[in-house]
């Protein structure tokens, strides 16, 4: 039961799932497309600035690796959860 809850929660924070699917109630792609071009650019710029904040901690590669695990291997490594 814990593994399924961790998987669901991780999906909700997975940037690839947020960008291309609907891991929770918010529909990011639809909301983004409802904006004008200028506002879309601002949102994407702000997202980029948010990701760059993690550069100092060298978390970017880790975040990308974990985000890519779900579509490529169908799940996340449970090694870190246990």
C-alpha positions as CSV (number, residue, x, y, z in Angstrom):
1,X,0.0,0.0,0.0
2,X,2.8,2.4,0.8
3,X,4.5,1.7,-2.6
4,X,1.4,2.6,-4.5
5,X,1.0,5.9,-2.5
6,X,4.6,6.8,-3.1
7,X,4.2,6.1,-6.8
8,X,1.1,8.2,-7.0
9,X,2.7,11.1,-5.1
10,X,5.9,10.9,-7.2
11,X,3.8,11.0,-10.4
12,X,2.1,14.2,-9.1
13,X,5.5,15.9,-8.9
14,X,7.0,14.3,-12.0
15,X,7.6,17.3,-14.4
16,X,7.1,15.1,-17.5
17,X,3.8,13.8,-16.2
18,X,2.7,17.3,-15.4
19,X,3.7,18.6,-18.8
20,X,2.2,15.8,-20.9
21,X,-0.4,14.0,-18.8
22,X,-2.8,14.7,-15.9
23,X,-1.3,13.1,-12.8
24,X,-3.8,15.1,-10.6
25,X,-6.7,17.5,-10.9
26,X,-4.7,20.3,-12.5
27,X,-4.6,20.1,-16.3
28,X,-1.3,22.0,-17.0
29,X,-1.2,21.5,-20.8
30,X,-4.8,22.8,-21.2
31,X,-4.2,25.7,-18.8
32,X,-1.0,26.6,-20.7
33,X,-2.7,26.5,-24.1
34,X,-5.5,28.7,-22.8
35,X,-3.0,31.5,-22.3
36,X,-1.8,33.9,-25.0
37,X,1.7,33.5,-26.5
38,X,3.2,36.2,-24.3
39,X,1.9,34.6,-21.1
40,X,2.9,31.1,-22.2
41,X,6.5,32.4,-22.6
42,X,6.4,34.0,-19.2
43,X,5.2,30.7,-17.6
44,X,7.9,28.7,-19.4
45,X,10.5,31.3,-18.4
46,X,9.4,31.0,-14.8
47,X,9.5,27.2,-14.9
48,X,13.1,27.4,-16.3
49,X,14.1,29.8,-13.5
50,X,12.6,27.4,-10.9
51,X,14.6,24.4,-12.3
52,X,17.8,26.4,-12.5
53,X,17.5,27.0,-8.7
54,X,18.4,23.4,-8.2
55,X,21.7,23.8,-10.2
56,X,23.5,24.8,-7.1
57,X,22.6,21.5,-5.4
58,X,23.3,19.5,-8.6
59,X,19.8,18.0,-8.5
60,X,18.9,18.7,-12.1
61,X,20.3,15.4,-13.5
62,X,18.7,13.5,-10.6
63,X,15.3,15.0,-11.2
64,X,15.5,14.3,-14.9
65,X,16.7,10.7,-14.4
66,X,13.8,10.0,-12.0
67,X,11.3,11.7,-14.3
68,X,12.4,9.6,-17.2
69,X,12.3,6.3,-15.3
70,X,8.5,6.2,-15.2
71,X,7.9,6.3,-19.0
72,X,11.0,4.2,-19.9
73,X,10.8,1.4,-17.3
74,X,7.2,1.8,-16.2
75,X,7.9,2.8,-12.6
76,X,10.3,4.3,-10.1
77,X,13.2,2.7,-8.3
78,X,11.9,1.7,-4.8
79,X,15.4,1.4,-3.5
80,X,15.4,4.9,-2.1
81,X,11.9,4.5,-0.5
82,X,12.7,1.5,1.6
